[in-house]
Amino acid sequence: MSRPMTNFDCIVLGTGGVGSAALYHLAKRGFRALGIDRFPPGHDRGSSHGDTRIIRQAYFEHPDYVPLLFRAFELWAELEKESGKKLYFETGLLQVGPEEGVVVPGVLRSARIHGLAVEKLLKREVEARFPGFRVPEGLAGVFERRAGYLLVEECVRTHLELARRRGAELRIGEAVLGWEAEPDGFRVRTDRGGYAAAALIIAAGPWAGSFLKDLGVPLEVRRKPLFWFETRSPVYRSDRGAPAFLFETSGGVFYGFPEIDAGGLKVAEHSGGDPVADPLAIDRRLRPEDRRRVEAFLQTHLPEACGPVLKHAVCMYTMTPDEHFILDRHPVHSHAAFAAGLSGHGFKFTGVLGEALAELALDGKTRQAIEFLSWKRFLTKIRSTR
């Protein structure tokens, strides 16, 4: 027997990084909110898992992200204070790449525009300050002290715990089958029943495309392996001053984290990734080629970190054509808002994205400068394919 319809102020589809934050901000404002997810809080079936995520401010992708990051840092600090949990760890971030590449010039540009403290380092300066790291000739480094990592699953669980404490409801283990607009709001159908609400937020990660088919938003899901390696030197430990890192190399873009505990040094490739047709059927095996690419990077740049693999996992990136987020209101249904296509660099923003989505869905506007993330930038491409 299906459940009866229940009325809420807002329903959130997906309770991962963005969805959990949206539910929290709805509840914080006193609205009756419902979050629906197929998987339990902090699950490893989507994009918000793998122990850690980098957070930084001098954003090489585009300077327009920096104001959102200022707010994101404020919100992470507020969440820590309210929960009493340590979620952000400031280790600093070392980024290395060609002086005429994408990463180093992008970092310096954002730092210059927004007055951020970033050091530019020559090869010898990087290797002297951070033993264990190797920088080939022709590459330079930038170091941002106001950066580090977030505990990804703990951030998700904390947003959801505090949301429930403020009155939000969760329906876990339910698959969303679809949603429809009605004269007075929205109806959401799941495999266990249905729910009604005045507003709707779609934050479904790799499944977002299936809920936004009417917009024709161009999204591609990619498979992204993560590895934890045993190290042969204490220089990679966070308590020895090792930073988080990102390298733009001729073989790809790779990133990682200092060794936090006995779990090893985490490293993964940010570039590339095989397309995923069905997020529920993604290949989670340890593929030899995935491992070889990461090991080749370590052998060149962090040689004493390339020990045995202690653990591996697989997550997903949901990519847009320009690799920038989509954050907007539905063009037809004004009280529906969505975030999609975070393109592998969105978790650090989840607090501010959740806040903005709550504002868009309920108020019709947000305080945040998000115009550059509108889905409308793809209109020409969408029309040309129809």
Buried (B, 14 or more C-beta within 10 A) or exposed (E): EEEEEBEBBBBBBBBBBBBBBBBBBBBBBEBBBBBBBBBBBBBBBBBBBBBBBBBBBBBBBBBBBBBBBBBBBEBBEEBBEEBEBEBBBEBBBBBBBBEEBEBBBBBBBBBEEBEBEBBBBEBEBBBEBBBBBBBEEEBBBBBBBBBBBBBBBBBBBBBBBBBBEBEBBBBBEBBBEEBEBEEEBBBBBBEBBBBBBBBBBBBBBBBBBBBBEEBBBBBBBBBBBBBBBBBEBEBBBBEEEBBBBBBBBEBBBBBBBBBBEEEBBBBBBBBBBBEBEEBEEBEBEBBEEBBEBBBBBBEBBBEBBBBEBBBBBBBBBBBBBBBBBBBBBBEEBEBBBBBBBBBBBBBBBBBBBBBBBBBBBBEEEBEBEBEEBBBEBBEEEBEEEE
